[in-house]
Amino acid sequence: MYKRCKICQKFFTTLNKQSIYCINCRGKKNYYKKEERIEKECAFCGGTFFTTRSNQRFCIDRCRAKFHENKIAKNKNCLRCGKQFITTNNSRQYCCNRHYLITKRERDHKNYMEKKK
């Protein structure tokens, strides 16, 4: 079935009776949300893409994954045991989850005891 695109006015072929946009204009028009689409530049490949989220940085998942693969590993010291470990996460403070949970439990107990007084 031939239809005329609502945005570019070009004819396109579709099997869906409800289609109103051609394949080129589908990404430009957000027909599910009322929010306006923002044109942004991908932080990895530099290509442009449209999004409704102001914090989106990448055009596709592949670019996001490649960007995070290229992160630089850093040496940090565990706040619990002092052991040195390698991480790419700036907010990580413990060498393992066990040390994080022990410290959290102690901190929560201390806060509970202070409130109890």
C-alpha positions in Angstrom: 0.0 0.0 0.0 1.3 3.5 -0.9 0.9 6.3 1.6 2.2 9.9 1.9 4.5 10.8 4.8 3.0 13.5 7.1 6.5 15.1 7.6 8.3 15.0 4.2 5.2 14.5 2.0 7.0 11.7 0.0 5.3 8.5 -0.9 6.3 5.3 0.9 5.3 1.6 0.8 3.8 -0.1 3.9 1.9 -3.1 4.9 0.5 -1.4 8.0 -2.7 0.6 7.5 -1.8 2.9 10.5 1.6 4.0 9.3 1.8 7.7 8.7 5.6 8.3 8.5 8.1 7.0 6.1 11.2 5.1 7.3 13.4 8.3 7.2 11.0 10.4 9.3 10.1 7.8 11.9 13.1 8.6 14.0 12.5 12.3 13.8 8.9 12.2 15.0 8.1 11.0 18.5 4.6 9.7 18.2 4.4 8.0 21.6 5.3 10.8 23.9 4.4 14.5 23.9 8.0 15.5 24.7 10.0 17.2 22.1 12.9 15.3 20.5 16.4 16.8 20.9 19.1 16.3 18.3 22.4 15.3 20.0 25.8 14.1 19.1 27.1 10.7 20.1 29.9 10.8 22.6 31.6 7.9 21.0 31.2 8.0 17.2 30.2 11.7 16.7 27.1 10.8 14.7 23.8 12.7 15.3 20.7 11.1 16.8 17.3 12.2 18.2 16.3 11.6 21.8 13.7 12.8 24.4 16.1 12.3 27.3 18.5 15.2 28.1 21.1 12.8 29.7 21.4 10.3 26.8 25.0 10.4 25.5 25.1 7.6 22.9 23.2 6.8 19.7 23.1 3.0 20.1 24.1 0.4 22.7 27.2 -0.6 20.6 28.6 2.9 20.9 27.9 2.9 24.7 29.6 -0.4 25.2 32.7 0.5 23.1 33.0 3.8 25.0 33.0 2.0 28.4 35.5 -0.6 27.1 38.0 2.1 26.5 37.9 3.5 30.0 41.2 3.7 31.8 41.8 1.4 34.7 43.0 3.0 38.0 44.7 1.6 41.1 42.8 2.3 44.3 43.2 1.2 47.9 40.3 -0.5 49.8 38.9 1.6 52.6 38.4 -1.6 54.7 41.6 -3.6 54.4 44.0 -1.3 52.5 44.5 -3.8 49.7 45.2 -2.3 46.3 42.8 -3.2 43.5 42.2 -2.1 39.9 38.9 -0.5 38.8 37.4 1.7 36.1 34.7 2.9 38.4 35.5 6.2 40.1 33.0 5.7 42.9 34.2 2.2 43.9 35.9 2.3 47.3 36.2 -1.4 48.4 38.0 -4.3 46.8 35.1 -6.7 47.2 31.4 -6.6 48.0 32.0 -8.3 51.3 34.0 -5.4 52.7 31.4 -3.0 51.5 28.6 -4.8 53.3 30.6 -5.2 56.5 31.4 -1.4 56.5 27.8 -0.6 55.7 26.5 -2.8 58.5 28.8 -1.2 61.0 27.9 2.3 59.8 24.1 1.5 60.0 24.6 0.1 63.6 26.5 3.2 64.7 23.7 5.4 63.3 21.1 3.3 65.0 22.9 3.6 68.4 23.3 7.4 68.0 19.5 7.8 67.3 18.7 5.5 70.3 20.4 7.8 72.8 
